[in-house]
């Protein structure tokens, strides 16, 4: 299932143009949350793929410093809902890069218990 979302995300990235105002930024949090709140399955796929890729990048950077312990059975739908709630609760982050906000969500929510 994760491979499906990664493949879908890759297809979407390479087949659509970026609407970002900067060449260095793919999504602001405000842009990102519109996809996550959509009822369109294509746009939900963009949201889910982005969440998965940020999560994968956190683990790829360094497992020891990431200190993130994500339950193996958590669904992307559950993560999406939790991230939406996190963004709504932290509305001041709407102009921040979406990857930073999602990363902060993972750090705050899924810190490993010692």
C-alpha positions as CSV (number, residue, x, y, z in Angstrom):
1,X,0.0,0.0,0.0
2,X,2.8,2.4,0.9
3,X,4.5,1.6,-2.5
4,X,1.3,2.4,-4.2
5,X,1.2,5.9,-2.6
6,X,4.8,6.5,-3.3
7,X,4.2,5.6,-7.0
8,X,1.1,7.7,-7.1
9,X,3.0,10.6,-5.5
10,X,5.9,10.2,-8.0
11,X,3.5,10.3,-11.0
12,X,1.8,13.3,-9.6
13,X,5.0,15.2,-9.1
14,X,6.3,14.5,-12.5
15,X,3.0,15.1,-14.4
16,X,1.8,18.4,-12.8
17,X,3.4,21.7,-12.6
18,X,4.1,23.3,-9.2
19,X,1.9,26.1,-8.1
20,X,4.4,27.2,-5.5
21,X,5.6,30.8,-5.5
22,X,9.2,29.8,-5.1
23,X,11.4,27.3,-6.9
24,X,12.6,26.0,-3.6
25,X,9.3,25.4,-2.0
26,X,6.7,22.8,-3.2
27,X,3.9,23.6,-0.7
28,X,3.2,26.0,2.1
29,X,1.1,24.5,4.9
30,X,-1.9,26.4,3.6
31,X,-1.5,24.9,0.1
32,X,-0.9,21.4,1.5
33,X,-4.0,21.4,3.8
34,X,-6.3,22.2,0.9
35,X,-5.3,18.9,-0.6
36,X,-5.7,17.0,2.7
37,X,-9.2,18.4,3.2
38,X,-10.3,17.7,-0.3
39,X,-13.0,15.1,-1.2
40,X,-11.2,14.4,-4.5
41,X,-9.3,11.1,-4.4
42,X,-6.5,12.5,-6.6
43,X,-5.9,15.4,-4.2
44,X,-6.0,13.1,-1.2
45,X,-3.3,11.1,-3.0
46,X,-1.2,14.2,-3.2
47,X,-1.6,14.8,0.5
48,X,-1.0,11.2,1.5
49,X,2.0,10.8,-0.7
50,X,3.5,14.0,0.7
51,X,3.0,12.8,4.3
52,X,4.6,9.4,3.5
53,X,7.6,11.0,1.8
54,X,8.2,13.4,4.7
55,X,8.0,10.4,7.1
56,X,10.3,8.3,5.0
57,X,12.8,11.2,4.8
58,X,12.8,11.6,8.5
59,X,13.7,7.9,8.9
60,X,16.2,8.1,6.0
61,X,18.2,11.0,7.5
62,X,19.2,9.3,10.7
63,X,17.2,6.8,12.8
64,X,19.1,7.6,15.9
65,X,18.5,11.4,15.9
66,X,15.0,11.2,14.5
67,X,13.7,9.5,17.7
68,X,10.4,8.9,16.0
69,X,8.5,5.7,16.8
70,X,5.5,5.3,14.4
71,X,3.1,2.4,15.1
72,X,3.4,-0.1,12.2
73,X,-0.4,-0.4,12.0
74,X,-1.3,3.2,11.8
75,X,-3.2,4.1,8.6
76,X,-2.4,7.0,6.3
77,X,-6.1,8.1,6.8
78,X,-5.4,8.3,10.6
79,X,-2.2,10.2,10.0
80,X,-3.9,12.6,7.6
81,X,-6.7,13.4,10.1
82,X,-4.1,14.0,12.9
83,X,-2.0,16.2,10.7
84,X,-5.1,18.3,9.8
85,X,-5.9,18.7,13.5
86,X,-2.3,19.7,14.2
87,X,-2.3,22.3,11.5
88,X,-5.7,23.7,12.6
89,X,-4.4,23.9,16.2
90,X,-1.3,25.7,15.0
91,X,-2.8,28.0,12.4
92,X,0.1,30.4,12.7
93,X,2.2,27.9,10.7
94,X,0.1,28.3,7.5
95,X,2.9,30.2,5.7
96,X,5.6,27.8,6.8
97,X,6.9,25.1,4.5
98,X,4.6,22.1,4.7
99,X,7.5,19.6,5.1
100,X,8.7,21.4,8.3
101,X,5.2,21.4,9.8
102,X,4.7,17.7,9.0
103,X,8.1,17.0,10.5
104,X,7.2,18.9,13.6
105,X,4.0,16.9,13.9
106,X,5.9,13.6,13.8
107,X,8.4,14.9,16.4
108,X,5.7,16.1,18.7
109,X,3.3,13.2,18.3
110,X,5.5,10.1,17.8
111,X,8.5,10.6,20.1
112,X,9.9,7.3,21.2
113,X,9.3,6.4,24.8
114,X,12.5,5.6,26.7
